[in-house]
Amino acid sequence: MKLGIAQLNLTVGDIDGNAARLLAAAKDAHAAGADLLLTPEMSVCGYPAEDLVLRHDFTAACEAAVRQLAADAPPDLALIVGYPERSDDGLFNAAALLRGGHVERVYRKHHLPNHSVFDERRVFDSGVAACVFSCGGVSFGLNICGDIWEPGPTTRAMEAGAEWLLVPNASPYHLNKERERLAVARSRQLEAGLPIVYANMVGGQDELVFDGASFVLDADGKVAAQCQAWQEGLFYVDLAGHRCSGPQHALPDEDAAVYDALVLAVRDYVGKNGFKGVHLGLSGGIDSALTLAIAADAIGPDRVHAVMMPSDYTAGISVEDSRDMVKRLGVRYSEIAIKPIYEAFVSQLAGEFAGRAADTTEENLQARARGTLLMALSNKFGTLVLTTGNKSEMAVGYATLYGDMAGGFAVLKDVAKTRVYRLANYRNSLSQVIPQRIIDRPPSAELRPDQTDQDSLPPYDVLDAILAAYVERDLSARDIVASGYDAAVVRKVIRMVDLAEYKRRQAPPGPRITPRNFGKDRRYPITSKYRPEGDLP
């Protein structure tokens, strides 16, 4: 038999639009000779719909869309769609089998993830029953996403007579996630002996980004079919017994995958939220240069407006390199000097600041002048302001509230500075859009004479290693020092991370590309007297 995998980019809350795309996919799959079409988790309403599923009008609209899909889809095609099912016994993350003009079966997700970016237990109830049906002479069982991350549901499907397991997913990307999924799927295949069809969503949804990369495991645990990452599409596989043949697309390497994730995240955040384009501040530094390249790749250079806002401390080469880069990309470019604005701020505050020496306050006024200009352009032209700060800076508070943090989407929010360099070099390997001097120069905020980041921060290779240990792996200060880092540096970094929590809480969302981002993943109190570095000598 022929089975289709619909790897679709769906939008949360666009019930009619999602249903139309599902129906079009069903008709295409039927025309291609498919007997069955598997679509992603929550394909009718998008994922994660979060508290929308608590609304009775929302779930009623989803159920109506499912019934209409059943009526409109080719009657001899078995179509699997996902939706929130509300019934007398609860609210469930469900997958429905549509066939013959009606809803034939409904499967309710058993294991509801409640960790990292997931909080399904907050809104859903757990299902308990297996769901098995026959199509094309093959018995199929259903699991949904998190069900295969724990033992039990797969075995129940096998015991109910399943010969193949279908798994609709909305599995968000992070570094090396495809390896984790494959390992988990193989553990379930060993548990129950069932070959597995794993269909994943693709696209950006707020700070999550879904990479697709759907696959099929045969009865021996081998990848019998591998769908593309980062691309929508209908993919077809032929099943014969416990064997399968299908497409074999190579997955991108790590840097390519991260870059693709950021591009897709920007494209969908801009497009799905209806922005006309983007504005961003171009400084002549590597962070804004990489952000500019991502933006141009995501939505096209004609919808990108880069703004250089020089001050007395802006180096001449920063302006030169910015002009060079915008010519290479073909984006719109403006230069707006901030000196008159900055001087007006300082003049108006002179009486309040009398008798006090200049300090970071005056540096931050420059950043806030720039933020105000960018937000004014956003208001006037209906664009989204992309902020350009990276994860390393966000971690330690090396950013200005209402200044360089002002904006709607933080493209590099989960990208450490050392990875920024890797991604810049990766993008230049495709075509030389970032001037090499931008990559080679020591990074600087250019808010005072001869300033470099390393005046205030440890070298980025050291800083990022400590941050990865403390933020992403929750290691103690003592353990970090034991791994070879200077105690004074560790103490300083941890203290900076903890003190900057109030800034991060006010930062715009940004795409998650690590297993622990600042946002849904890591939820720390702003007001806290706990001092993790206190156990250091």
N, C-alpha and C positions, 0 to 999 in steps of 0.2 A: 504494500500500500504506500501511497504518497502522503507525506505529512508536511505541513507548512509551519514555519516559525515566523510570526509577525513581530519583528523587532522595531517598535514604533516609538516616536517622540510625542508623548501625550502631555496635555496641560491640565494641571489641577483645576478643577471646577468648570472646565469647558466640556460639560456633559454632552451637549449636542455636537460640538466639533469632534470630540473623541469618538462618539458613536458613529459619526459620518465616516471617519477614517477607518474604524473597525469594519464597517459595512463594505467600504471600498476594498479593503484588504481581503475580506471574505469572498467578494465577487471575483477578485483577481486570482485568489487561490483556487476557487472552484473552476475558473476558466483554465487554469494551469493543470487541472486534473487531480488536485489534492482531495483526499477524503476527510482530512481533519486539519484545523488551523488552531494553533496555540498562540495566545496573545499574553502580554505581560500581566503581572499582578495589578489589581485595581485599574485595569485598562479603561474602564468606563469613566471613572472620576479623576484619574491621575493619582500619583503617589509622591509624597505623603499628603493626604488631605487634612491631616491634623484634626482640629476641633470642628471642621466643617461636617465631619461624619456624625457629630452629636446633634446636628440640626435635623429635625424630622422632615422639613421640606427638602433638604438636600438628599437624604437617603431615599425619599419618595421619588424625586426626580431621577435618581440613578436607577431605581427599580423599574420605573416607567421606560427608561431608555433600554434596559435589558430586554423587557418584553417586546418593545418595538424592534430591536435588533433580531430577536428570535423570529418575529413575523416577516421581516424583510430579507433576512439572509437566505442564501440558497438552501432549500429544504433538505437536500441530501448531503450537505456538508455538516460535519460535527465542528462546532465553533465554541472555543473556550474563552470566556471573558471574565474579568475580575470586577468586583463591585462591593460596596458595603451593604450587607443584607440585614435589614431590621425585621425581627419577628417577635412573637410573644415571649420567646425564651432568650432574647438578647440581641446584641448587635455584633455582627461577625464580619471579619475579613473573608470574603467568599469568592469562589470561582464557580461560574455556572456553565453547564453544558447546554448549548442551544442546538436544537436539531428538529427538523420536521415542523417548523413554525412555532415551537413552544420551548419553554424552559424544561428540559428533561431531567436534569440532576443539578444539585447544588452541593458543593464541598465547602466546609468551613475550616479555616486555618486552625491548626492545633497549637503550635508553639508561637507565642506572640513575643517578639524580641522586646526587651526592656533594658537596653544598654546603649552606650555611645549616642548615636543620633536617633535611636528608636525608643518610642514609648507607647507601643501598641496596647500594652495592658491597661493603659490609662483610658482608652476609648473602646476597646473591643473585648468581647467574651471569647473564650476558647471553644472550638469545636472538638468533638470526640470521635465521630464516626468516619470510617473509610468511605471512599467513593470510587467505584469501579464501573466501567462501561465498556461495551464492545463497539469496535469500528473497523471495517475492512478485515474482519476475521481475527482481530487482535484485541486482547483485553487490556485496557489502560486504567491505571490508578492515578489519582491526583494528590499532590502535595502542593503547598504554597510556600515559596521562599524559605522562611525561617524553619519550616517543618523539617527540612533536610539537614539543618544545622544541629539537630538533636536526634538521638535514636528514638525509634518508636513508630512515628507515622508511616515511614516507608515500609516497615515490617507489617504493619496493619494492612496496608494496601496489598502487599504480596499475599498475606493470609486470606484476603478477600477475593483473590483470584487474579490480581494484576500480573500481566506479563511485561509491561513497560510502565515506566513512571513518567508522568508529565508534571513539570514544575514551572508554573508561571512565577516570575520574579520581578521585584523592583529593588535590585541590589545596587546601592550607590558605590561609586568608585572611591578607592583610595589606593595608595601605592601598593602594587603587587596584589591587588584584590583578586585578580583572575586566578592566581595560583591558589589562594585560599579557597575560592569557590570549587576549583577542580579537586583539591584535596578533600573537601567536605563531601562532594558528590561521590568521589571514589569510596569514601568510608561508608556511605549509604549503599552503594552498589555492592560492596562486600557484605554488608549487614543483611541485605535481603535478596541479593542475586539479580536485581532488576536493572536492565539498561535504563538510562535516564535521558530525557529530553529537557533541556534547561533553557527557557526563553526569558531573556532579560530586556528591560526597558532601556531606552537611550534618550539622552537629553538633559537639560539643566532645569532644576527646580529650586529657586532661591539659593541656598548655600550647598545643596547637593547636586551632584552631576552623575548621570548614569551612562555607563560605557557600552551597553549592549554586550557584545562578545558572547552571544548565546552559543551553546554547544550541545553535542550529543555524545554520551558515553555508551559504548556497546557492552555486551555481557562480560567482556574481559577487562573492563575498565579503561579501554583505549578510547581516545578522542576520535570518534568516527566522523564527526562533522564539526567544523569550527566556523562560526559566522564572524563577520567583520566587527571590529570595535569602532565606536564613535560614528557609525553610519546606520541610518534607517534602512530597512529593506525587508522583503519577503524572501525567505530562504527555504529551500525544499530538500527533504531527505527521503530516501526510499528505504522502507523497512521490510526485512525478510526474516521472519523468525526473531531471534535475538540479535540479528546483525543489521547494520545500517550503512548506507553510503550517502555522502552528501558533500557540500563544499568544504574546502580546507583553506581558509584565509589565515595568513600570518598575522599575529598580534604585534603591535608596535613595541619597541623597547621602552625602558622606563622614562627617559627624558621626552621621547616622542609622545608617550601616553599622557604625561603630565601637561605637555604643551597643548595637545588635542583637548584635554579636559578643560583647560582654561579658556581656550577659544570657544568651545561649545557652551561653556557656562556664560560667557559674555554675550554670545549670539542669542541665546535663549532668554537671558534676563532682559536684554534690550528689546528683543522682538516680542516676547510674550507679555511684557508690560507696556508695550506701545510707545516706547521712546522713539523720537525721530532720528536720533543719533547720539553721539557721545562727545563730551568735552573732557580734556584732561590737561593738567599742568605739566609741561615738558621742561625739565630742569637742566638737561645736559648730562644727567646721571644715568646709571644703568637701570634703576628700577622704573623710572618713567619711560625710558627707551624700550624696555621689554614690554611694559604695559601698552605702549603705543603700537608696537608690532602685533601684539595679541589682538588689540582692538581692530586694527586694519584688516587682519586676517579673518576676524569674526564677522564683521558687518560691512566690510568694504571701505576703502580709503575715502570715498566720497561722502561718507556719513561720519567721519572722524575729524574733529577740530582740535588741534594741539595748540596750547597757548604758553609761550615763554614769557615769564614775568620777572625780568631781571631787576636786581637791586645793585647798590654800590659794591656788594660783596660777590656778585656773580662774575665768575671768571670769563674772560673773553672767549676761551675755547669752549665753554659751556654753550654760549650762543652760537658759535660756529658749528659745533657738532649737532646742535638741535636743527639748525638750518639745513645742514647736510642730510640729516636723517629724514626730515619731512619731504625733501626733494626725492629721496630714494623711494619713499612709500607713496608719494603723491597725495598726501592728506592736506587739508586746509590748515593754515598756520597763521598765527598772529603773535605780535609782541606788544605787551602792555607793561610799561615800567611801573613799579610799585612805589618808587621814591616819593612822589607827591602824596600818595595815600599814607604811607608810613610817616612822613613828616607831619602830616595833619594829625595823626594819632598822637604822636609824641608831643606836639604843640598843645593839643587839648588836654593832655594828661600831665603837663609840666607842673602845674600847681599841686596836683596830688602827689607827684613823685619827687617834689622838692626835697633836697638833702639826701636822696638815695642814689647810690651808684647804679649805672647801667648793668643789667644782668640778663638772664634768659628771658625776662619779660620783654625786652626790646627785640630779642631774636624771634620770640613767638608772635609779636605784632606783625613781623614781616610775613610769617606763614599765614596769619589770619587775614591779612590784606589779600593774599593770593586766594585763600579759600572764599572770601567774599566775592571776588571778581568771578571766579568759576561758577559759584552758585547763581550770580546774577545772569551770566550767560545761559545757564541751565534754565532759569525761569523764563528768560526772554525767548529762547528758541525751542523749548520743549525737549531738551536733551538730558541725558544722564551724565552726571559727573563721575568719572572713574577715579578713585584714589589710587595712589601708586606705592604706598608703604608695604613693606614685606613682613613676614611673620617674625623675623628676628627683632625688628624695630617694634612691632606691636607687642611682643612679649615683654620687653624691658621698658616700654613707655617712651621710646625715642621717637616721639611723634607729638604733634600739637593739636589738642582739642580745638575744633572750630577753625583749624588751619589746614595742614596737609591731611587731616582726617576728615575734612568736610567733603561730603559726596554721597553717592547712592550705592556704589558697588566697589568693593575693595578687591581688585583682581588678584593681588599677590598676598592676600591676608594669611594664607596657609602655606606660603612658599618661603622657606628659609633663605637668607642672603646667599649662602654658598650654592643653593640650587638656582637662584636667580642667575648667577654666572653660567651655570651649566645650561640653563634654558636659553640664555642669550647666544651662547656658542652653538647650541643646537639649531636655533632659528637661522643663524648665519650660515649654517651648513646647507640650508635649503636655498637661500639667496642672501647676499650680503646687504641687509637692511640696517643693521646697527653699526655705526662707525666703530672701528676697532679701538680708537682712542677712548671711547666711552667705556669699553670693557676693561681697558688697561689702567685707567686712572684710579687713584685711591678715592673711595667714595667720600662725599662731603655734603652736608646740608647747606653750605655756603650762606650761613647766617651771621658769620663774623669773619675777620681776616684770618686767612691761612687755616681754616677749620677743616678737620677730617673726622670721620666717624670714630676713629680709634683714639681720639682725644678723650672720649667719654665711654667707649666700650672696649671690651677685650677684642683681640683679633677674631674675625667672624668664624674661622674654623673652630676656634675654642668655644666661642659663645654658642654657636649652633649645636655643638656636641653636648654642652651642658644643658641647653634648652631642651634638646631631644630627650635627654635623660630625665629631667625634672618635669617637663610639661607633658611629653608624650608617653613616658614609661613610668611616671610617678615614683622615681627612685628618690631615696632620702639624700640629704646633703652629705651625710657620712659615706654613703655608698658611692656617690659621685666623686668625692675626694679620693676614696679608696681605688677608684678606677684610673687615677693618675692626674687629677686636676688640682690646681693650687687652692687651698682652703679659703684664702682671702678672696680669690676670684669667684669661687662658687658661692660664698656668702653674699658677695656684692650682687651677683646675677640673680640669685633667688630673691633677695630683698627687692630688687628692681621689678622682677616679675610680679611679686605680690602687691607692691605699691601701685602698679599700673592697672590693677583690675578695674578700677572705676573708669579709666579711659576706654578699655576694651569693651565695657558694657555699652558705651555710647558709639562704638565704631559701626560703620555700615557692614552689611553681610558681605561675604566673599566665598568663592568656591572652595570646598573641602577637598584636599588632595592627599592628606595624611590620615593615619588612623585616629588622630587626636587634634582637632582644630579648635580655635577659639570661637565658640558659638554653641551649637547644639551639643558638641562632645564634652566640653570642659566647663563645668558650672561651679564656679567658686564664689563664696561670699565676698562682697566688697568690704564689709565691716567684719574684721576678724583679728583676734589677738594671737592666733597661732603663728609661731615663727619656726618654719621647718629648718632654718639654718641654725637654730639654737643648740643643736646637738654637736656642733663643731667645736673643737678645742679653741 
